[in-house]
Amino acid sequence: MTLKVRMYLADREIRSRLSELNITTDSEHEFDPDQQIQPCSIDLRLSPVLWRPKGLPRGVTLDLTRNKLLEVSPRRNWRRLNLSDGGTIVLKPGEIALCRVYEEVTIPPDCAGMIEGRSSFARMGLSVHCTGSFINPGWRGHMPLTLINNGPWRLRIPPYLAICQLALVKLSEKPDRVYGEPSLKNKYMNDDGGPSYWWRDKTVRNLLNTLGQPDLQPDIQEKLLDRIGIPEDEILARLEKLIADRPVGTYGNVDDLLQDFAELEDRTRMRDSILRFYGQGAPLLLLGGTISSLFVHPISLLHIIIWTLLVVSLPAAYVAWRNAPREYLGKRELARVEKKGATA
């Protein structure tokens, strides 16, 4: 039996293949081969771009047997941040931050990549990558890093810190298909390092189809997000409700879905406008009536009615103002979004 030994690229070969790695940074924090290339790895730095959990209520379950739009756009549950100069990531014990490698890298077609944390940070209780450290040949993007503070102390972490290392493993032969080939339908090509796209996985799709659970066919979901992007949370919640209220299979294409939703949004906008008008206008009218009544004597039942209505209308006006959606995806917004997408 022949044992196959994993062959890591040494520093000399890494340097000779930098053009294939196509390491991209901005001009202020350029890649420095002399500082970042180690004997058989490349030190990669922490990006100032990160995502923090939005703080979902306790008891919320992300159901991997469903692919509702709630799960189709997992970024809803994360808040993207871009640290300014001097900013740091602060992790309390047990806290998590979804980060990414600063350098954008391409893995050569005859190599695989391995991302590993650094011992110095592990000794502080910091995990920089829990799973998914393997990188397929041909992949390009910002490798995601899941930072978790497993230690008892708060950690303050600056961007551009050499947080992990990339090792390149030579393959026994070049694969027939590399990551990103259309036939593979890979979901993380040109990865921005952001939240999971688990719902795009072929095995998940097959499972959902077997269970009969999908609310909207995956190809329609992807076309929908290509058309409108990921809208505001309140818009997406109303879109989810529209789909959930219709029988499965109602929408066979994106155009029908968007037309129905745009019409519903315009009706919602009109209803909210009426609520705001009455909710904000009634207290003003009653306030004017109350001031006028102070000059009318003696105090009568009409005075009491006006004052009572004023008191009752104030919380109602506040509720109407708070509950009315601020963003809509009606016909005019839809046309604007699609026009912007067409010219992008």
Secondary structure as GFF3:
##gff-version 3
##sequence-region A 1 344
A	DSSP	beta_strand	7	8	.	.	.	ID=ss1
A	DSSP	alpha_helix	11	16	.	.	.	ID=ss2
A	DSSP	alpha_helix	18	21	.	.	.	ID=ss3
A	DSSP	three_ten_helix	27	29	.	.	.	ID=ss4
A	DSSP	alpha_helix	33	36	.	.	.	ID=ss5
A	DSSP	beta_strand	42	45	.	.	.	ID=ss6
A	DSSP	beta_strand	49	53	.	.	.	ID=ss7
A	DSSP	alpha_helix	69	72	.	.	.	ID=ss8
A	DSSP	three_ten_helix	74	77	.	.	.	ID=ss9
A	DSSP	beta_strand	78	82	.	.	.	ID=ss10
A	DSSP	beta_strand	89	91	.	.	.	ID=ss11
A	DSSP	beta_strand	96	100	.	.	.	ID=ss12
A	DSSP	beta_strand	105	106	.	.	.	ID=ss13
A	DSSP	beta_strand	111	117	.	.	.	ID=ss14
A	DSSP	alpha_helix	119	122	.	.	.	ID=ss15
A	DSSP	beta_strand	126	127	.	.	.	ID=ss16
A	DSSP	beta_strand	134	135	.	.	.	ID=ss17
A	DSSP	beta_strand	140	141	.	.	.	ID=ss18
A	DSSP	beta_strand	144	149	.	.	.	ID=ss19
A	DSSP	beta_strand	155	157	.	.	.	ID=ss20
A	DSSP	beta_strand	162	170	.	.	.	ID=ss21
A	DSSP	three_ten_helix	182	184	.	.	.	ID=ss22
A	DSSP	three_ten_helix	198	200	.	.	.	ID=ss23
A	DSSP	alpha_helix	202	211	.	.	.	ID=ss24
A	DSSP	alpha_helix	218	228	.	.	.	ID=ss25
A	DSSP	alpha_helix	233	245	.	.	.	ID=ss26
A	DSSP	alpha_helix	254	293	.	.	.	ID=ss27
A	DSSP	alpha_helix	301	323	.	.	.	ID=ss28
A	DSSP	alpha_helix	331	343	.	.	.	ID=ss29
###
